[in-house]
Each structure stands twice: as C-alpha cells, then as structure tokens.
C-alpha cells in the first residue's frame, strides 16, 4: 500500500543536531527494501508561494498557506506492506527524532490499476529537465468558490498538464482523520492517530510539476487547478541534496540561504503569468 510521508517540526520540536542526522542510512535502507518510490527535501517555508483564485482573479502571496509549525519540510512516497511497516519506516527517519513524520495513505480508486504506482517507474533516477515544485492542494474550510461555474472536477486540469508534460505525478490523499503521526523521543516511538493539526486548513493531495518558466509558469499551472478557487495551492521548490554528504558540512554550507527567499517575489512572478 502506498503512503506519503511528510516531514515537519510539529508542536514539540527539539533542536536539530546535524551530527545525529543519519538520512543517508535511512535512504539506503528503504531503497534496499524496495519500498521507496521517490522523495525530496523542500526549500524552507519562506520560499513557498501560495496561489488562490477569487472572483476570477489570481491572488498570490509569498509564504506557505498556514503560519503554523505544520509547514512541510520534505516528503517521500513509499510502498509499504501495511500501516505497521509504514510506521516502522517513518520512526527510523531522522526527522522523527526532533520533529514528526505524518503518514498519509493515498485515496484508493475502484478503477485504478492494481499494479500501478503513484510515481512512474524510473522517475527517481531521471535528471530534472526544468524546475520542479511540489504543488500542495489545500482545503480551506469556509472558502467561497469563484464565479467560474462547474469546472468538471480535476480531470480536465490533469489532462491538460499531463499533455503539456508539466505534471509528473500526483494523487489525492485520504483525509486527515486517516493520518498517523510518528515521533521518536528518548528512544521511544510515539504514534498518534489522525486529526492532529494546528490549522483548520489541510493538504488534500499533491502533484509534482516540472516547468521551464520558473515560478511564473508554476503559478499559471496552479491557478488553473480547480482547488485554487475556494481553496489554496502552495508551491514549494525542491531542495535537492546529497544524502550521503556529511550533515554538519551541509548545515554549515547552507546556513546562509536557509532563512532567505530565493524564489522571485510572488507578485513579480505573477506579472509574467499569461492570462
């Protein structure tokens, strides 16, 4: 069964200790077991861009869709035997020792290929051909729909973006009530069943997109998603790294740009969006 693992600080985060970061060993283990499909780190939340469409107008802001500590710092897609194995895998990730790992099952569709996988075969080894963003599809309770009328669901957007070669993969997630949160504190694995969140908004699914036009094209792609009307789309650029690099050296090297926005200002990027 496939699961998304999301990594975040959570409400009881401990200081990150680079010397204790064994992510390379974790990646080697999940790849050797054949349960890893794809995973990446995300640029920090100041490089997020949130897109909404209200009354036919595209609205963009710098930053994530929520100001809570639930901002996602990275993700993996795994194919585990069951939830117990997914919990065991998540508990060994270094983020579990200072933050938390959220396990979210994907929606199971009746007509889905039983042998299909969320991430296309070989994608993890494919060199990027453009700039990649994780596109988080966010439900905002009480959000009003735009005046665009019936959009026919998400299928037309998927068909268009697949046809353009922009959407590389994606899927709907089971709701937060089906989430499992995993932390490791003082050698003990702590498991909390669903429903925990600081904010009323929640991630309903995600897509990985790859664009040639940078943030401006990513905004255009996000603005066409039906959930941009009444909900929100958060765009997060990927932040690739060598998992086997010494974590202390990586931390020192990246410290200078960890707390600055490297993406263009959202309003500036919006000015370049074709309407």
Secondary structure, DSSP 4 states (H G I P E B T S, - for coil): -EEEEEEE--TT-----GGG--HHHHHHHHHHTT-EEEEEEB--GGG-EEEEEETTEEEEEES-S--STT---EEEEEE-SSHHHHHHHHHTSGGGGTSEEEEEEBP--TTS-TT--SSPTTGGGSPPSSEEEEEEEEE-TTPPP-SS-----SHHHHHHHHHHT-EEEEEEBPPGGG-EEEEEETTEEEEEES---SSS-EEEEEEEEEESSHHHHHHHHHHTSGGGBTSEEEEEEB----TTS-HHHHHHHHGGGTTS--SPPHHHHHTT---
